[in-house]
Amino acid sequence: MKKLLITAVFASLSLFATEKEVNMKVNGMTCQMCAKSVKETLMTTEGVKDAKIYLKEGKAVVKTEKDIDMKALNEKLKKHGYSAELSK
């Protein structure tokens, strides 16, 4: 019973998790296909709920419920010829 109660409490807390928004500068995007590739890569990253790509500005806005591992994200992007860094 105690284990069930603890599980229920943690499950209910996840319903109230706050969404985070991360702004990133993306290097290497030159066209719409690049932007599509970056978005697809971001969307397949664990924890990413949504990603908006701004080709002209060379940036991405990513929504997530937890912190993003930028090192792992960059490894995924590098496989496609891009890199990213947090922007202010």
Sequence and secondary structure as in RCSB ss.txt:
>XXXX:A:sequence
MKKLLITAVFASLSLFATEKEVNMKVNGMTCQMCAKSVKETLMTTEGVKDAKIYLKEGKAVVKTEKDIDMKALNE
KLKKHGYSAELSK
>XXXX:A:secstr
 HHHHHHHHHHHHHHT   EEEEEEEES  SHHHHHHHHHHHHTSTTEEEEEEETTTTEEEEEESS   HHHHHH
HHHTTT EEEE  
